[in-house]
Amino acid sequence: MKAIRSLALLCAATAFSTPVLAKPAAGPSRYFTGSDLFNLEVATDPQISPDGRTIAYVRKANDVMTDKARSTIWLVDVATGQQRPLLAGAGSYFSPQWSPDGTRLAYVAA
């Protein structure tokens, strides 16, 4: 009986207490800034290999130090989703095309 009375008092105290107001979560800024442009990357020109196991695509990013866009070619393993760069670094690489047998990849380099 004492346990039931204690439980009733606890429930009543909880029901009549003032709720604590939560502070709004701090989220990202609602404003798009010029520096945000350099954090954007875009995937374009996907090319599926003849056997369907690999996808080559162009990943475009902006280089803040040179104030230029840079394109690199990446490969995606379709079975695992794992991505790896094929061509990256200095220069710009784009327009990947698989050979008919899928053993080679042609591209344009600048």
C-alpha positions in Angstrom: 0.0 0.0 0.0 2.9 2.3 0.8 4.5 1.6 -2.6 1.3 2.5 -4.4 0.9 5.7 -2.5 4.6 6.7 -3.3 4.0 5.9 -7.0 0.8 8.0 -7.0 2.7 11.0 -5.4 5.5 10.6 -7.9 3.1 10.6 -10.8 1.3 13.6 -9.5 4.5 15.5 -8.9 5.6 14.8 -12.4 2.3 15.8 -14.0 2.2 19.1 -12.3 5.8 20.1 -12.6 6.8 22.8 -15.0 8.4 21.4 -18.2 12.0 22.3 -18.8 12.3 24.2 -22.1 14.9 22.7 -24.4 17.4 25.1 -26.0 17.0 24.9 -29.8 19.8 22.8 -31.5 22.4 24.8 -33.2 22.3 23.9 -36.8 24.1 25.1 -39.9 23.8 28.6 -41.1 20.8 29.3 -43.3 22.9 31.5 -45.5 25.0 30.3 -48.4 28.4 32.0 -48.4 31.1 32.3 -51.0 33.4 29.9 -49.1 30.6 27.2 -49.3 31.3 27.0 -53.0 34.7 25.5 -52.4 33.2 22.7 -50.3 30.8 21.5 -53.1 31.7 18.5 -55.2 29.7 17.3 -58.2 29.6 13.8 -59.8 29.1 13.9 -63.6 29.5 11.8 -66.7 29.0 8.3 -65.3 30.3 5.5 -67.6 29.4 1.9 -66.9 32.0 -0.7 -67.9 30.9 -3.3 -70.5 30.8 -6.0 -67.8 28.7 -3.8 -65.5 31.1 -4.3 -62.5 32.7 -0.8 -62.5 31.5 2.8 -63.0 33.9 5.5 -64.0 32.8 9.1 -63.3 34.1 12.6 -63.2 34.2 14.3 -59.8 34.4 18.1 -60.0 35.6 20.2 -57.1 36.8 23.7 -56.6 40.4 24.5 -55.5 40.4 27.5 -53.1 44.1 28.1 -53.6 43.9 28.5 -57.4 40.3 29.6 -57.6 39.7 27.1 -60.4 37.5 24.0 -60.8 39.3 20.7 -61.0 38.0 17.4 -62.5 39.2 14.0 -61.5 38.2 10.5 -62.6 37.0 8.1 -59.9 36.0 4.4 -60.1 33.2 2.8 -58.2 33.0 -1.0 -57.6 29.3 -1.8 -58.2 29.3 -4.8 -55.9 30.7 -3.1 -52.8 30.1 0.6 -53.5 33.8 1.3 -52.8 35.2 4.4 -54.6 38.8 5.1 -55.4 40.4 7.8 -57.5 41.8 6.7 -60.8 43.3 10.0 -61.8 43.7 12.9 -59.3 46.3 15.5 -58.5 47.6 18.3 -60.7 45.7 18.8 -63.9 42.1 18.1 -64.9 40.8 14.8 -66.2 37.4 14.2 -67.8 35.3 12.4 -70.5 36.1 8.8 -69.5 35.2 6.1 -72.1 35.6 2.4 -71.7 37.1 0.3 -74.4 34.7 -2.2 -76.0 36.3 -5.1 -74.0 36.4 -3.1 -70.8 40.1 -3.5 -70.2 41.1 0.1 -70.8 39.7 3.6 -70.1 40.3 6.5 -72.4 40.0 10.1 -71.0 41.0 13.7 -71.8 43.7 15.3 -69.7 44.4 19.0 -69.5 
